Amino acid sequence: MNEPILKVATPLQTPAIKLPNMSNYWVPFTANRQFKAMPRLFKAAKGNYFTSIDDRQILDGTAGLWCVPAGHGREEIAVAVAHQLRTLDYAPAFQSSHPLAFEAAERVAAYMPAGLDRIFFTNSGSESADTALKIALAYHRVCGNPLRNKLIGRERGYHGVNFGGIAVGGIAGNRKAFGNSLAGIDHIRHPLDIANNAFTRGVPEDGGVALANEFEQRIMTLHDPATVAALIVEPMQGSAGVIVPPAGYLKRLREICTKHGILLIFDEVITGFGRLGTKFGADYFDVIPDIITCAKGLTNGVVPMGAVAVKREIYDAFMENSAAGAIELPHGYTYSAIPIACAAAIATLDIFAAEKLEDRAAGLSQYFESAAHSLKGLPMVKDIRNIGLVAGIEFEAIAGKPSAMSFATYLKCYESGIHVRYTGDIIAISPPLTIEKHEIDRIFNTIAEAIKSIAAAGDAGLDFTLYLKNEQEWAMHQQSIAEDITISESANLHHKNIALEHLV
Ligand SMILES: Cc1ncc(COP(=O)(O)O)c(C=O)c1O
């Protein structure tokens, strides 16, 4: 027997569960010690469901990490990727390429708002954000304006984890551990206004233009607008807890950027590919930025890929103003437009075209909204926000216990077979666009039951050690195996043999 096997009794469904050794993997954006004490592991996924390691069906209320809009296990994508792997696995991304890269770019361009039809491929949302910022800086330089080099982001903005992205990003916890930020960065205020807009259904009506005008005041007061290269915002701020901009806000930002020659970048890593019931947030709000970044849904989450779409004039400026034979943009990744990602993106766009997933999302959004807002009045619920197929449920903060209520809700839902996401004191719901009405009911009913039972249990309800008992048993068992391996020389040898067997 090569792998640790835990024999478990009820309520687990399977007689034996194979557990991974959890020592080596440093789990990203995760409280590792806590997670490894009660791991939530998935072993399969199909449609709108995961299969957990203990063989339970877990309804995916988050489309993975906002990235599986067409549902899991899409055969069309698997076939396309498998075929591509066997045909052309890799072609050098610099100074040579392959036809599928051009086809993927053509398809992505056709999916973008009109005019944003020059496509740069990356491997993630973070890389897309940094690529967009670099393009903005280089664009002004190539146009003869090298002093236009400041970048403006927004409080509570999330643009991934690379240095550019965290500099313009506005989530303190993601910035403060990493030393000095980039120079020449500023932020505008975020548009969340719970005092005035709590429990708004969809887009809040008031305050948008005034808030956007603050951006202009800020750049006039603190910067010379002629020194600002770009403003980057998410049309709807997802990671920081579903912040829906008020009416007129994005339009006004567009006007201000145009007036001052500032590029407007929409980070559509979450809002792209149907999440709001339109192709992009730009379509939903009828505001066309100069640059759009995307990732996640581009390949339905199965192969890492991001894209940066720029207006044709921006691309043309590089082509027209660079010396003949020069590399116009010294930037790119080994895996930019890797063939399997192109195959996955094309197959994903085919699914969107065939199933009109954006329209499906739009058609469900009212139902989804009503289901989400049915939680109003439950204990601790301070605000509910929604747009398209996204909802955020914000809890009252508990002094000294940040995230305790949302984490307990998440764990309770997981126990009950629903995967939700918690971020700060907020639960975020963003199911695959293939979700059915009865599944929407199940998601919000389960969250409601979770909130009620946690509130009824008082302090014990917030004690996360009381949740996921099975998972905790697995983890303890796991730990004892790991300890055996470390202290015993022969066990060490045995462990190495296991590793070797896994390699062949
Ligand atoms: C708006 C936005 N930008 C960028 C990113 C980073 O994407 P990735 O994790 O693929 O680097 C995310 C991820 O959630 C996002 O929501």
The ligand as a MOL file (V3000), in Angstrom:
LIG
                    3D

  0  0  0     0  0            999 V3000
M  V30 BEGIN CTAB
M  V30 COUNTS 16 16 0 0 0
M  V30 BEGIN ATOM
M  V30 1 C -10.5830 41.7970 -11.0560 0
M  V30 2 C -9.4740 40.8080 -10.9370 0
M  V30 3 N -8.3030 41.0730 -11.4950 0
M  V30 4 C -7.2780 40.2160 -11.4270 0
M  V30 5 C -7.4150 39.0150 -10.7770 0
M  V30 6 C -6.2540 38.0850 -10.6830 0
M  V30 7 O -6.4410 36.9670 -11.4730 0
M  V30 8 P -5.4720 35.7070 -11.3050 0
M  V30 9 O -5.7740 35.1030 -9.9810 0
M  V30 10 O -5.8360 34.8480 -12.4700 0
M  V30 11 O -4.0710 36.2080 -11.3960 0
M  V30 12 C -8.6300 38.6850 -10.1920 0
M  V30 13 C -8.8210 37.3990 -9.4970 0
M  V30 14 O -9.8010 37.1520 -8.8510 0
M  V30 15 C -9.6920 39.6050 -10.2650 0
M  V30 16 O -10.8660 39.3660 -9.6840 0
M  V30 END ATOM
M  V30 BEGIN BOND
M  V30 1 1 1 2
M  V30 2 1 2 3
M  V30 3 2 2 15
M  V30 4 2 3 4
M  V30 5 1 4 5
M  V30 6 1 5 6
M  V30 7 2 5 12
M  V30 8 1 6 7
M  V30 9 1 7 8
M  V30 10 2 8 9
M  V30 11 1 8 10
M  V30 12 1 8 11
M  V30 13 1 12 13
M  V30 14 1 12 15
M  V30 15 2 13 14
M  V30 16 1 15 16
M  V30 END BOND
M  V30 END CTAB
M  END
